Each structure stands twice: as structure tokens, then as C-alpha cells.
Amino acid sequence: MPSNRFDPVSTQNIEQDANNLLANIENALTAVAPFVASSKNISDTISDEFVRLCLRLRGAPRSDLHIALEQMHTVLETLPIPILIQSSNCLTLRTLLQFALETQQETPRLRCNALGFLYLELQGENKIEQRTSEVQGELLTYFLMQPRRPWSDEQIFEALWGEKDFQRAQWSFHTARKRLHEFAGVEIIIKLKRGQYGLNPDFAIYFDVAEFENLITRAQTLPSATARVRFLENAVELYRGDFLEKNYNDWVVPVRSRLREKYIAALLQLGELTQVETPEQAIRWFEKVLQNDDLNEDAYLRLIQLYVQANNFISAQRIFVLCMDTFQREMGTTPSVAFMESVRLSLGNTNLKFDLR
């Protein structure tokens, strides 16, 4: 039976090395497929080391990419052929590698972090991080949410300075734009034509919101549960708080709600993905859901079920009482009929006597 030995990377050209590595995966798959039996019973596993390498590689300085590719090449050679075969025709490995290599030609010198406390960081030659004001940060964030879209001055003024008259809004905009220029050393918000502005496409900027959403989106494309968990863990780690949490401009509120929903959904998915093999970790994920959404029936139910499975009936009852009290205090009602029925089914033949009226 053929082995999965791959041709070595050349370390001469990053893109070519990456393409060669992808080709090596495909060739190995083609060569061994006729000799491998059905993979239905093969564990949904992929090398955790490979996943971690891909996540670390993303956004790394391009001078480090060759070394990382060689490391990835070495890890791939150690993966059993059945793992390659079971990964939906190598979809997991291919997607991971492509994700890792989605790096910009220029390493971002400016970082914009808008999840939680808003701040900008500029990496200068002396490696000292700097920060700037929230007004400039909000202006940059507004453009980064749709980085390729041009905005008219009227749209900008209405979104960020809607309470001011036109002249005062114009002054505020150009002042913030000028200070961004001074802070970064280059023009970040450039004038496209009369009354229309856009982001400078030649200046690389790291944006935590874009990375958060990209990680969550990519996680859904991975057949491997191990890889999905790692991607979702990296995503929720970025979520240091709600989007521009102290800002109440009209354009911010729907974005904040959408990102918060994605965060809670990611936590729920992490709980579901870990509840069989590591139920203690799953409990922590579901508890984190309730810290951010104390009316989430799904999280309450999953916690009750996990505690019942662990024969920890005191904790199961505590979660149920907490759920009932929270709904009564905040909504003046009880959880849904479907929730109550699910709790009843979960208790089964246990001796627990919750008040399920």
C-alpha cells in the first residue's frame, strides 16, 4: 500500500510551497483511496498539532511562513492515512491550510480592537505599542466593518455625528481623520472623489471583528470536530466584550446584537461538541452562555442533562431553580412548555422531584 510521504517544501517561494503541500495531500489521497476500506467507523479526528499550527500561522510575518510550512509538512507525514481519507476527501486539511495562508503581503502595523474596550495599537520600529482616542477608533471601525465600500460624507456624518449640524459634523470627521493620519503615519481614510471616502487599500490593518467572524465561518466548513473546536475556541477568546460596548450610536446597536448572537451560538456549539468526551468542559461552556444570556433555555437544559448524567442531582436541581427564578424575575413568567417537557424527559427514572407545574 502506498505511503503518505510528501515531497519536501522548497523554501524558495511561499505560495508555491503551499500549493505543493496541497498537491501532496491530493496525490496521497488519490494513491491510497483504492486500498483503504470504508471509513464510516473511523473516529472523527485530525491531528490537533496540525490544527494549532494552522491557527498560529495565520497572520504570522511572511518571513516565518517557510518555517511553519516545513513544520506542517512534517506533521502531515505523521498522520495516519485513514485520517486523510476520512476527512471528507481531505476537505479539513485543505481548508485548514488555505485558512492559514490567507495572510497579507504586509504584516499589519495597526491593530483595531473593537470587541469590548475599543483601542488601536500601532507597532513602530521601537516595538512600543501606542493607543489613540475612541473617536478616531470609532471612525476607523465604521470603515473596517465594510472595508471595500466607499462612504459619502453625509453617510459618515449621519452615522457618527448625527446629533451635530453639518458643519460641526464635518469638522469632527476631518479632525478624526487627520489624527488617524498622524497616529499611523499614513493616510488611512482616503478621499476617493468629491464627498466620498474609503479605506486605504495599501495599508494593512488587523481587525478583531473580522477575525472573529472569519474563524466562526470557517469552523462551520470543517468536518473534523477537533478542528471546529479549536477554531471556535480561538473565536470566543477574541470576544473580550460586546462590540463598542460603551457606544450607543444607531449604527452600532445592530452590529453589536449580531456579533453577540454569533458569540453565544459559538459557545453553545462548543458545549455540544465537547459534551460527550469532556462533559466538564462542556459544562463550563454552557455556564458561560448563561453569563452572557441568562434567559437561554438551551443552556439551562444542557446543564441539567449533563449534571443528571453525572449523577450530580444537587447541581441539576440548582440549575433548574436558577432558571425558574431568572425567568420569573426578568420576564414575569416561566420557561416554555417545550423546555419543561424536555426537563421532564431528561429526569427519566431519577428520584429528582422538580416542581414542573
C-alpha positions as CSV (number, residue, x, y, z in Angstrom):
1,M,0.0,0.0,0.0
2,P,1.4,3.5,-0.9
3,S,2.7,5.6,2.0
4,N,1.9,9.2,2.6
5,R,5.4,10.6,2.2
6,F,5.3,14.1,0.7
7,D,7.7,15.9,-1.5
8,P,9.7,18.3,0.7
9,V,8.9,22.0,0.6
10,S,11.4,24.1,-1.4
11,T,11.6,27.1,0.9
12,Q,12.1,29.3,-2.1
13,N,8.6,30.6,-2.7
14,I,5.8,30.6,-0.1
15,E,2.8,30.4,-2.4
16,Q,4.4,27.6,-4.5
17,D,5.3,25.7,-1.3
18,A,1.7,26.0,-0.1
19,N,0.4,24.8,-3.5
20,N,2.8,21.9,-3.4
21,L,1.7,20.9,0.0
22,L,-1.9,20.9,-1.1
23,A,-1.0,18.9,-4.2
24,N,0.9,16.4,-2.0
25,I,-2.3,15.9,0.1
26,E,-4.4,15.3,-3.0
27,N,-1.9,12.9,-4.6
28,A,-1.6,10.9,-1.4
29,L,-5.4,10.7,-1.2
30,T,-5.6,9.5,-4.9
31,A,-2.9,7.0,-4.4
32,V,-4.3,5.2,-1.4
33,A,-8.0,5.6,-1.9
34,P,-8.4,2.2,-3.8
35,F,-6.6,0.4,-0.9
36,V,-8.5,1.8,2.0
37,A,-11.7,0.3,3.3
38,S,-14.8,2.3,4.1
39,S,-14.1,5.0,6.8
40,K,-17.5,5.1,8.4
41,N,-16.2,3.8,11.7
42,I,-13.1,5.9,11.8
43,S,-13.0,8.4,14.6
44,D,-13.7,12.0,13.6
45,T,-10.2,13.1,14.5
46,I,-7.5,15.1,12.9
47,S,-4.1,16.0,14.2
48,D,-4.5,18.6,16.9
49,E,-0.9,19.7,16.4
50,F,-1.7,20.4,12.7
51,V,-4.8,22.5,13.6
52,R,-2.8,24.5,16.1
53,L,0.0,25.1,13.6
54,C,-2.5,26.4,11.1
55,L,-4.1,28.8,13.6
56,R,-0.7,30.1,14.7
57,L,0.4,30.5,11.1
58,R,-2.4,32.8,10.2
59,G,-1.3,36.4,10.3
60,A,2.3,35.5,11.1
61,P,5.1,37.5,9.4
62,R,5.8,36.2,6.0
63,S,9.4,35.7,7.0
64,D,8.1,32.9,9.3
65,L,5.9,31.2,6.8
66,H,8.6,28.9,5.3
67,I,9.5,27.5,8.7
68,A,5.8,26.9,9.5
69,L,5.2,25.2,6.2
70,E,8.1,22.8,6.9
71,Q,6.6,22.1,10.3
72,M,3.2,21.5,8.8
73,H,4.8,19.2,6.2
74,T,6.4,17.1,9.0
75,V,3.1,16.9,10.9
76,L,1.2,15.7,7.8
77,E,3.7,12.9,7.2
78,T,2.8,11.6,10.7
79,L,-0.9,11.5,10.1
80,P,-2.3,8.0,9.5
81,I,-3.7,7.5,6.0
82,P,-7.2,6.7,7.4
83,I,-7.4,10.2,8.9
84,L,-6.7,11.7,5.5
85,I,-9.3,9.5,3.9
86,Q,-12.0,10.1,6.4
87,S,-11.7,13.9,6.3
88,S,-14.3,14.3,3.5
89,N,-11.7,13.9,0.7
90,C,-9.2,15.9,2.6
91,L,-11.6,18.9,3.0
92,T,-10.4,19.5,6.5
93,L,-6.7,19.6,5.7
94,R,-7.2,21.6,2.6
95,T,-9.4,24.2,4.4
96,L,-7.0,24.5,7.3
97,L,-4.0,25.1,5.1
98,Q,-5.8,27.6,2.9
99,F,-7.1,29.4,6.0
100,A,-3.6,29.6,7.5
101,L,-2.1,31.0,4.3
102,E,-4.7,33.8,4.0
103,T,-2.1,36.3,5.2
104,Q,-1.4,39.7,3.8
105,Q,1.7,40.6,1.9
106,E,2.4,43.2,4.6
107,T,2.3,42.3,8.3
108,P,-0.3,44.7,9.8
109,R,1.3,47.5,11.8
110,L,-2.0,48.8,13.0
111,R,-4.4,46.8,15.1
112,C,-8.0,47.8,15.7
113,N,-9.8,46.0,18.6
114,A,-13.5,46.8,18.8
115,L,-14.7,43.8,20.8
116,G,-15.0,45.2,24.4
117,F,-13.0,48.2,25.1
118,L,-12.1,50.0,21.9
119,Y,-8.4,50.7,21.3
120,L,-5.9,51.0,18.5
121,E,-2.3,49.8,18.6
122,L,0.5,50.8,16.4
123,Q,3.6,48.7,16.1
124,G,6.5,51.1,15.5
125,E,10.2,50.4,14.8
126,N,10.9,50.5,18.5
127,K,8.2,47.9,19.1
128,I,6.3,50.1,21.5
129,E,2.5,49.9,21.4
130,Q,0.6,53.1,21.3
131,R,-3.1,53.9,21.7
132,T,-5.5,56.6,20.5
133,S,-8.8,58.0,21.3
134,E,-12.2,56.4,20.9
135,V,-13.4,59.0,18.4
136,Q,-10.7,58.0,15.9
137,G,-11.2,54.3,16.7
138,E,-14.9,54.5,16.0
139,L,-14.3,56.2,12.7
140,L,-11.8,53.5,11.7
141,T,-14.1,50.8,12.9
142,Y,-17.0,52.2,10.9
143,F,-14.9,51.8,7.7
144,L,-13.5,48.4,8.7
145,M,-16.9,46.9,9.0
146,Q,-17.2,47.1,5.2
147,P,-13.6,47.7,4.2
148,R,-14.2,47.8,0.4
149,R,-17.2,50.1,0.5
150,P,-17.0,53.8,-0.3
151,W,-18.9,56.1,2.0
152,S,-20.3,59.6,1.3
153,D,-19.6,62.3,3.8
154,E,-23.4,62.6,4.5
155,Q,-23.5,58.9,5.5
156,I,-20.5,59.2,7.7
157,F,-21.8,62.3,9.4
158,E,-25.2,60.8,10.0
159,A,-23.8,57.6,11.5
160,L,-21.1,59.0,13.7
161,W,-22.2,62.6,14.4
162,G,-25.9,62.6,13.7
163,E,-26.7,64.9,16.7
164,K,-24.5,67.7,15.2
165,D,-25.2,70.1,12.4
166,F,-23.4,69.6,9.0
167,Q,-20.6,72.0,9.7
168,R,-19.8,70.6,13.2
169,A,-20.0,67.0,11.9
170,Q,-17.7,67.9,9.0
171,W,-15.2,69.4,11.4
172,S,-15.3,66.4,13.7
173,F,-14.8,64.0,10.8
174,H,-11.8,65.8,9.3
175,T,-10.3,66.2,12.8
176,A,-10.6,62.5,13.5
177,R,-9.3,61.6,10.0
178,K,-6.3,63.9,10.4
179,R,-5.5,62.4,13.8
180,L,-5.7,58.9,12.4
181,H,-3.2,60.0,9.7
182,E,-0.9,61.4,12.3
183,F,-1.2,58.3,14.5
184,A,-0.4,55.8,11.7
185,G,2.0,57.9,9.7
186,V,0.0,57.3,6.5
187,E,-3.5,58.4,5.2
188,I,-5.9,55.7,6.4
189,I,-9.2,57.2,5.3
190,I,-8.6,58.4,1.8
191,K,-10.7,60.7,-0.4
192,L,-11.9,58.8,-3.4
193,K,-13.7,61.7,-5.1
194,R,-15.6,64.8,-4.1
195,G,-17.6,63.9,-0.9
196,Q,-16.7,60.2,-1.0
197,Y,-14.2,58.3,1.2
198,G,-12.8,54.8,1.7
199,L,-10.1,52.8,3.4
200,N,-6.5,53.0,2.1
201,P,-6.2,49.6,0.4
202,D,-2.4,49.6,0.6
203,F,-2.2,49.8,4.4
204,A,-2.7,46.5,6.2
205,I,-4.9,46.6,9.4
206,Y,-5.8,43.8,11.8
207,F,-9.4,44.0,12.9
208,D,-10.6,41.7,15.7
209,V,-14.2,41.7,14.5
210,A,-13.2,40.4,11.0
211,E,-11.0,37.7,12.5
212,F,-13.8,36.7,14.9
213,E,-16.3,36.3,12.2
214,N,-13.9,34.6,9.9
215,L,-13.0,31.9,12.5
216,I,-16.6,31.2,13.2
217,T,-17.5,30.9,9.5
218,R,-14.5,28.7,8.8
219,A,-15.4,26.4,11.7
220,Q,-18.7,25.5,10.0
221,T,-16.8,24.2,6.9
222,L,-14.7,21.7,8.8
223,P,-15.9,18.1,9.0
224,S,-13.5,17.4,11.9
225,A,-14.9,18.1,15.3
226,T,-11.5,18.6,16.7
227,A,-10.7,21.4,14.2
228,R,-14.1,23.0,14.7
229,V,-13.5,23.2,18.5
230,R,-10.0,24.8,18.0
231,F,-11.4,27.4,15.6
232,L,-14.4,28.2,17.8
233,E,-12.1,28.4,20.9
234,N,-9.9,30.9,19.1
235,A,-13.0,32.9,18.1
236,V,-14.6,33.2,21.6
237,E,-11.2,34.1,23.0
238,L,-11.2,37.2,20.8
239,Y,-14.6,38.2,22.2
240,R,-13.4,40.4,25.1
241,G,-16.8,42.1,25.4
242,D,-19.7,43.4,23.3
243,F,-18.9,45.4,20.2
244,L,-18.0,49.0,21.1
245,E,-19.7,48.3,24.4
246,K,-20.0,51.9,25.6
247,N,-21.1,53.3,22.3
248,Y,-24.8,53.8,21.6
249,N,-24.9,55.3,18.1
250,D,-27.6,53.8,15.9
251,W,-25.2,52.1,13.5
252,V,-23.5,50.3,16.4
253,V,-26.5,48.6,18.0
254,P,-27.5,46.1,15.3
255,V,-23.8,45.2,14.8
256,R,-23.4,44.6,18.5
257,S,-26.5,42.4,18.6
258,R,-25.4,40.3,15.6
259,L,-21.9,39.7,17.0
260,R,-23.3,38.9,20.4
261,E,-25.6,36.3,18.9
262,K,-22.7,34.7,17.0
263,Y,-20.7,34.6,20.2
264,I,-23.4,32.9,22.2
265,A,-24.0,30.4,19.3
266,A,-20.3,29.6,19.2
267,L,-20.4,28.9,23.0
268,L,-23.4,26.6,22.6
269,Q,-21.7,24.8,19.7
270,L,-18.5,24.3,21.8
271,G,-20.7,22.8,24.6
272,E,-22.3,20.4,22.1
273,L,-19.0,19.4,20.6
274,T,-17.4,18.6,23.9
275,Q,-20.3,17.2,26.0
276,V,-19.5,13.6,25.1
277,E,-15.8,13.4,25.6
278,T,-15.2,16.2,28.1
279,P,-18.5,16.9,29.8
280,E,-16.7,19.0,32.5
281,Q,-15.5,21.4,29.7
282,A,-19.0,21.4,28.2
283,I,-20.5,22.5,31.5
284,R,-18.1,25.4,31.6
285,W,-19.1,26.4,28.0
286,F,-22.8,26.3,28.8
287,E,-22.3,28.2,32.1
288,K,-20.5,30.9,30.0
289,V,-23.6,31.1,27.8
290,L,-25.7,31.9,30.9
291,Q,-23.2,34.6,32.0
292,N,-24.0,36.4,28.7
293,D,-27.6,35.3,28.2
294,D,-29.4,34.3,31.4
295,L,-32.6,33.6,29.5
296,N,-31.1,30.9,27.2
297,E,-33.3,27.9,27.7
298,D,-31.0,25.6,25.7
299,A,-28.0,26.3,28.0
300,Y,-30.1,25.6,31.1
301,L,-31.4,22.3,29.6
302,R,-28.0,21.1,28.5
303,L,-26.6,21.8,32.0
304,I,-29.4,19.9,33.7
305,Q,-28.9,17.0,31.4
306,L,-25.1,16.9,31.9
307,Y,-25.5,17.0,35.7
308,V,-28.1,14.3,35.6
309,Q,-25.8,12.1,33.5
310,A,-23.0,12.7,36.1
311,N,-25.4,11.8,38.9
312,N,-24.9,15.3,40.3
313,F,-28.5,15.8,41.2
314,I,-28.0,18.7,43.6
315,S,-26.4,20.7,40.8
316,A,-29.1,19.7,38.3
317,Q,-31.7,21.0,40.8
318,R,-29.7,24.2,41.4
319,I,-29.7,25.0,37.7
320,F,-33.4,24.3,37.4
321,V,-34.2,26.6,40.3
322,L,-31.9,29.3,38.9
323,C,-33.7,29.0,35.5
324,M,-37.2,29.3,37.1
325,D,-36.2,32.3,39.3
326,T,-34.5,34.1,36.5
327,F,-37.5,33.8,34.2
328,Q,-39.8,34.9,36.9
329,R,-37.7,37.9,37.9
330,E,-36.9,39.2,34.4
331,M,-39.9,38.1,32.4
332,G,-42.6,37.6,35.0
333,T,-43.3,34.1,33.6
334,T,-41.9,30.6,33.4
335,P,-39.8,28.9,30.7
336,S,-41.6,27.5,27.7
337,V,-43.7,24.4,27.7
338,A,-41.2,22.6,25.4
339,F,-38.4,23.4,27.9
340,M,-40.4,22.0,30.8
341,E,-41.2,18.8,28.9
342,S,-37.6,18.4,27.9
343,V,-36.6,18.6,31.6
344,R,-39.2,16.0,32.5
345,L,-37.9,13.7,29.8
346,S,-34.3,14.3,31.0
347,L,-35.1,13.3,34.5
348,G,-36.4,9.9,33.4
349,N,-36.2,7.4,36.2
350,T,-34.2,9.6,38.6
351,N,-35.6,10.4,42.0
352,L,-35.5,14.1,41.4
353,K,-38.7,15.9,42.2
354,F,-38.5,19.3,40.5
355,D,-41.6,21.5,40.5
356,L,-42.6,21.1,36.9
357,R,-46.0,22.6,37.1
